[in-house]
Structure formats: structure tokens, C-alpha cells
Amino acid sequence: MQENTHTTVHQFILDRQNDFSFATGELSRLMRDIILASRIVNRDVNKAGLMDILGNYGSVNVQGEEVKKLDVRANEEFINALKRGGECAAVISEEDEETNHINTRGAYIVAMDPLDGSSNIDVNVSIGTIFSIYRRLSPVGSEVTMEDCLQPGVNQVAAGYILYGSSTMLVYTTGKGVNGFTLDLSIGEFCLSNPNVMTPEVGNLYSINEGNYQKFPEGVKNYIKYCQEDVKADKRPYSTRYIGSFVADFHRNLMKGGIYIYPGTDKDPNGKLRLIYECNPMAFLVEQAGGRATDGHTRIMELTPEKLHQRTPVFIGSKTMVLKAEEFMQAQAEQVNGG
């Protein structure tokens, strides 16, 4: 019988501990807790139709969005795992208005969207978990402060997502490249399947909810027109692919090359995606994979949050495509300013 030589995510994390000069064991244990919770959530996702956890929970979250039963369950599983592990000081979650204070002895702050793509849960479309990890700024042993929670993305020490799809994947970075792991159900472990992920510098996919086209800024409208032009030398027109689950759209574009855009509109000038636990972790990932992430003008990871659930427009994906979109946004700004 051929020997199984797969590298598990736990082996991989232990092998990479020397990349850090700080609390390597603590960060490894924190990642272990997140991975454990993701396996539990994956089980629930796969059995959702049999466990009476489909459908609405009967409330709305701080974003004003209808909460799904699986949203609540996933949030509880991740928070419980982080409580048991002891390395996490506090959790910022999409599902909770305030910070969850976990353990004053913890050295890390975890920000997360426990179940991204909730509107797709009931129709069996790929959904995911997004997470981000920061070292706290206040002394260990003291109460977590708002300064700990409102750190810019450049302070992240790790970030990633779990995609619950045709297979379950964990993709993460600690600032030393991006690596992907696929859950092997036969052994219950995430195994290295996509080492050293690099996104193409230019792709032929753009992901945006074109149903909102009339509400988009002129710069975004002009970029979409550019994407649709028939220019064979540039491999245009590009193809539109939009699932409505940020994790799924991002993952496809990361692997194949493309751009994801969620712009501001007149009604929602800051867009819909949250800076701390959606845009920052994905920006960290895409930059580590050779891509780019901005709000149309400024690098996402350099934005300083002013509140926990702050939103931001986002242009994220293949570097050349994001730069081109920024050109259109800059042209719009100059026109508005009379430049």
C-alpha cells in the first residue's frame, strides 16, 4: 500500500513556527482552535437539511440583516472553541454588536464573520468563514480596550477563510505567503493541497452585483464598460461571475485571476462589506498572493477603523485589474473636483 505523505495543517503550522519571534506556541494553539471550530461548522453545514438548522433565526443582526439559524450556530461554535483554548482575549463577530470578552490572559484578538454568504445557506450554495488575528496592544492580564479592537489591517498577524463547498478548504496566511488545505474526511484533517498560492497578475473575471448598476459611481460604471469591450489583445471582454458569497467569489478569483468589487452607492456610500472582519483579512491574503486590495483610492490595510462594524468599498483581486479600476475611480474624482 502506498504511504500517505500528506502534510496536515497542524504539521505545517508547527514547521513554520520559527517564522515568528513572538509567542509562536500561542498562535499555533489559537489556529488549532479556529480549525477545530471550522470542522464542527462544516459538519453542521453538511447536515443542515437534516438538523432543522436551515431558515431564519427570527432576528436581525447589528447590520440590520436577517439572521439565519446556521449564523447563530457557527458564531457559538467559534466563540466556544476560542474560550476553551484560552489564547484569545476577545472576539469581534459580525453577529454581535459588542466585543465578546473571552480571557484577559489571552494575547490575541480574533475578528470574524462566522458564516459569510448567509443568503445562500438555504439553497446549498458555497458559504464560508472569514477570520483575522491581531496581537493585542494592551498588557496581557488587563481588560481588552477599544484600541485593541480597532487596529488597521497592517497589524494582522494571521488571516484566512474556510470555504464550505464541493470540498472544504482552509486558506490562510501569516505574512509568509498563502497556503491552502483541503479537508480529508477519511482522516478528519486539513491537508496541504495548494502550497504557495499566487494569484494571476491579470485575469478575465469580474465579480460585481450588476443589479445595482444604476446606483454605482461613474468610475465603477466606466470600469464595467471597459471590462465588456471587445479587445482581443487584452483578452476582453471579461466574463462576469458573481455568487453573492464573498468567500466563494474571492476564492475563485484568487485561483483563476479576477477582480471583486463591492462599491459604495448613493444609498450606501461605504458599501456593504465590513472592514475589520471581511475586507482586512481578504486584503492580507490577496497581497500575500501577489494581488491588490483598495477602497478605490486607498490601500485597504492602511485604513484605520473607527468602529467595530465599519463598512468600506472594496476593489480586490489581480493586481493589474485593481490598478485599472483605480484609474477609473481617480478619473471620476478629478472630474468631480474639476481637475
C-alpha positions in Angstrom: 0.0 0.0 0.0 1.3 3.5 -0.9 2.3 5.5 2.2 0.2 8.7 2.8 2.6 11.6 2.7 0.1 14.4 3.0 1.1 17.3 5.2 -1.6 18.2 7.7 -2.3 21.8 8.6 -1.1 21.1 12.2 2.2 19.8 11.0 2.5 22.7 8.6 1.9 25.3 11.4 4.4 23.7 13.7 7.0 23.6 11.0 6.5 27.3 10.3 6.7 28.4 14.0 10.2 29.7 13.6 8.9 32.4 11.2 7.9 34.4 14.3 9.8 36.0 17.1 6.8 36.1 19.4 4.6 33.6 21.2 4.8 31.0 18.5 3.1 28.3 20.5 0.2 30.6 21.5 -0.5 31.5 17.9 -0.3 27.8 16.8 -2.8 26.9 19.6 -5.1 29.7 18.5 -5.1 28.5 14.9 -5.8 25.0 16.2 -8.9 26.3 18.0 -10.2 28.0 14.8 -9.6 24.9 12.8 -11.4 22.7 15.3 -14.4 25.0 15.2 -14.4 25.1 11.4 -14.6 21.3 11.3 -17.6 21.4 13.6 -19.3 24.0 11.5 -18.5 22.0 8.3 -20.3 19.1 9.9 -23.3 21.3 10.6 -23.4 22.8 7.1 -23.3 19.4 5.5 -26.2 18.2 7.7 -28.2 21.4 7.8 -31.2 20.0 6.0 -31.4 17.1 8.4 -30.9 19.0 11.7 -33.6 21.7 11.5 -31.0 24.5 11.3 -32.0 25.9 7.9 -34.0 29.1 7.7 -34.3 32.3 9.6 -33.5 32.5 13.3 -36.1 35.2 13.8 -34.0 38.2 14.5 -31.7 40.7 12.7 -28.0 41.4 13.5 -26.3 44.7 14.1 -26.1 45.2 10.3 -29.9 45.0 10.0 -29.6 41.7 8.2 -31.9 38.7 8.8 -30.0 36.2 10.9 -30.0 32.5 9.8 -30.1 29.6 12.3 -26.7 28.5 11.0 -25.3 32.0 11.6 -26.1 31.7 15.2 -24.8 28.1 15.5 -21.5 28.9 13.7 -21.0 32.0 15.9 -21.5 29.9 19.0 -19.1 27.2 17.9 -16.2 29.5 17.1 -16.6 31.5 20.3 -16.9 28.3 22.4 -13.7 26.9 20.8 -11.8 30.1 21.5 -13.0 30.2 25.1 -11.8 26.6 25.6 -8.4 27.3 24.0 -7.5 30.3 26.3 -5.3 32.1 23.8 -7.9 34.6 22.6 -8.6 37.8 24.7 -11.6 38.9 22.7 -13.7 38.2 19.6 -15.2 40.7 17.2 -18.0 39.0 15.3 -20.4 40.1 12.6 -23.2 38.6 14.7 -22.6 40.5 17.9 -22.9 44.3 18.4 -20.2 44.5 21.0 -16.9 42.8 21.5 -17.0 39.4 23.2 -14.5 39.5 26.1 -13.1 36.0 26.4 -10.0 35.8 28.5 -7.9 38.6 30.0 -4.8 36.3 29.8 -5.2 35.9 26.1 -2.7 37.6 23.8 -4.8 37.8 20.7 -7.9 39.5 19.2 -9.9 37.5 16.7 -12.2 39.2 14.2 -14.5 37.0 12.2 -17.5 36.6 10.0 -18.6 33.2 11.3 -20.7 32.3 8.2 -20.3 34.5 5.2 -22.9 34.3 2.5 -25.9 33.7 4.7 -28.4 34.5 2.0 -27.2 31.3 0.2 -27.4 28.9 3.1 -30.9 27.6 2.3 -30.1 26.9 -1.4 -26.9 24.9 -0.9 -24.5 27.4 -2.4 -20.9 27.7 -1.2 -20.5 29.7 2.0 -17.6 30.3 4.3 -15.9 31.6 7.4 -13.5 34.6 7.4 -11.1 35.3 10.3 -8.4 37.7 11.2 -5.9 37.6 14.1 -4.2 40.6 15.8 -1.9 40.8 18.8 -3.5 42.9 21.5 -1.9 46.2 22.3 -2.8 46.4 25.9 -0.9 44.4 28.6 -1.9 40.7 28.9 -3.9 40.3 32.0 -5.7 43.6 31.7 -9.1 44.3 30.2 -9.3 44.5 26.4 -9.5 48.0 25.1 -11.2 49.5 22.1 -7.7 50.4 20.8 -7.0 46.6 20.8 -10.0 46.0 18.6 -9.7 49.0 16.2 -6.3 48.2 14.7 -5.5 48.7 11.0 -5.1 45.7 8.8 -1.3 46.1 8.6 -1.2 44.9 12.2 -2.7 41.5 11.4 -0.5 38.5 12.3 -2.7 35.9 10.5 -5.9 35.8 8.4 -7.8 33.3 6.4 -11.0 31.7 5.4 -12.7 28.4 5.3 -14.8 27.6 2.2 -17.6 25.1 2.6 -18.2 23.9 -0.9 -17.8 20.8 -3.1 -14.8 20.2 -0.8 -14.0 22.1 2.4 -10.9 24.3 2.1 -8.8 26.3 4.6 -6.8 29.1 3.1 -4.6 31.2 5.4 -1.6 33.4 5.7 0.7 34.5 8.5 2.5 37.1 6.3 4.8 34.4 4.8 2.8 33.6 1.7 -0.6 31.9 1.2 -1.3 28.2 1.5 -4.5 26.1 1.0 -5.6 23.0 2.7 -8.4 20.6 1.8 -10.3 18.7 4.4 -9.7 14.9 4.1 -12.9 13.5 5.5 -11.4 10.0 5.8 -8.9 11.2 8.5 -10.7 14.3 9.6 -7.7 16.6 8.9 -7.0 19.5 6.6 -4.1 18.5 4.3 -1.9 20.8 2.2 -3.3 20.9 -1.3 -2.4 24.3 -2.6 1.1 25.4 -1.5 2.4 28.9 -2.1 -0.7 30.2 -3.8 -0.1 33.1 -6.2 -3.0 34.9 -7.9 -2.5 35.7 -11.6 -1.5 39.3 -12.1 -4.4 39.8 -14.6 -7.4 37.6 -15.1 -10.6 37.6 -17.2 -13.3 37.6 -14.5 -15.0 40.4 -12.8 -17.4 39.9 -9.9 -19.9 42.6 -9.0 -23.7 42.7 -8.4 -24.7 44.4 -11.7 -28.2 44.5 -10.5 -27.1 47.7 -8.7 -25.5 49.2 -11.8 -27.7 52.3 -11.8 -26.5 53.1 -8.2 -22.8 52.7 -8.9 -20.4 55.6 -9.0 -19.5 56.7 -12.6 -15.9 55.3 -12.1 -17.3 51.8 -11.5 -19.8 52.1 -14.4 -16.9 53.1 -16.7 -14.8 50.2 -15.5 -17.6 47.8 -16.2 -17.9 49.2 -19.7 -14.1 48.7 -20.1 -14.5 45.0 -18.9 -17.2 44.5 -21.5 -15.3 46.0 -24.5 -14.3 43.5 -27.2 -10.5 43.9 -27.3 -8.8 40.6 -28.2 -5.3 41.9 -27.4 -6.4 42.4 -23.8 -8.5 39.2 -23.7 -11.6 41.3 -23.3 -14.5 41.2 -22.9 -14.1 39.7 -19.4 -16.7 37.3 -18.0 -19.0 38.1 -15.1 -19.1 35.7 -12.2 -21.0 36.6 -9.1 -22.1 34.2 -6.5 -23.1 36.6 -3.7 -20.9 34.8 -1.2 -17.7 36.9 -0.7 -15.6 33.8 0.3 -16.7 31.9 -2.8 -16.2 34.8 -5.2 -12.9 35.7 -3.7 -11.6 32.1 -3.8 -12.5 31.7 -7.4 -10.8 34.9 -8.4 -7.7 34.2 -6.2 -7.2 30.9 -8.0 -8.1 31.9 -11.6 -7.4 35.6 -11.7 -10.1 38.3 -11.5 -11.4 41.3 -9.5 -14.2 41.5 -7.0 -15.9 44.9 -6.5 -18.4 46.0 -3.9 -18.5 49.8 -4.3 -20.3 52.5 -2.4 -23.6 53.8 -3.8 -25.7 56.9 -3.1 -27.7 54.9 -0.6 -24.7 53.1 1.0 -21.6 55.3 0.3 -19.4 52.9 2.3 -20.6 49.8 0.5 -21.8 46.7 2.4 -18.7 44.8 3.4 -17.1 45.2 6.8 -13.6 46.5 7.1 -12.3 44.6 10.2 -13.5 41.1 9.7 -14.2 40.8 5.9 -12.0 43.2 3.9 -8.9 43.3 6.0 -8.3 39.6 6.2 -9.0 39.2 2.5 -6.7 42.1 1.7 -3.9 40.5 3.7 -4.4 37.2 1.8 -4.6 38.7 -1.6 -1.5 40.9 -1.1 0.5 37.9 0.2 -0.6 36.1 -3.1 0.6 39.0 -5.3 -2.7 40.8 -5.6 -4.1 44.2 -4.5 -6.9 45.5 -2.4 -8.1 49.1 -2.1 -11.3 51.1 -1.5 -10.8 52.6 -4.9 -8.3 55.1 -3.7 -6.5 53.9 -0.6 -5.0 50.5 0.4 -7.5 48.6 2.5 -5.0 47.5 5.1 -3.9 51.1 5.8 -7.4 52.2 6.7 -7.8 52.8 10.5 -11.2 51.6 11.8 -13.3 54.0 13.9 -16.0 51.4 14.9 -16.3 47.7 15.1 -18.7 47.2 12.2 -17.4 49.9 9.9 -18.0 49.3 6.2 -15.8 50.1 3.2 -16.0 49.9 -0.6 -13.6 47.3 -1.8 -11.7 46.5 -5.1 -9.8 43.3 -4.6 -8.1 40.7 -6.7 -5.5 40.5 -9.5 -3.1 43.5 -9.3 -3.4 44.8 -12.8 -7.2 44.7 -12.8 -7.4 46.5 -9.5 -5.0 49.2 -10.7 -7.1 49.7 -13.8 -10.3 50.1 -11.7 -8.5 52.6 -9.6 -7.6 54.6 -12.7 -11.3 55.0 -13.5 -12.1 56.0 -9.9 -9.3 58.6 -10.0 -10.6 60.0 -13.3 -14.1 60.3 -11.7 -12.6 62.1 -8.7 -10.7 64.5 -10.9 -13.8 65.3 -12.9 -15.8 65.9 -9.8 -13.1 68.2 -8.4 -12.7 70.0 -11.7 -9.2 68.6 -12.3 
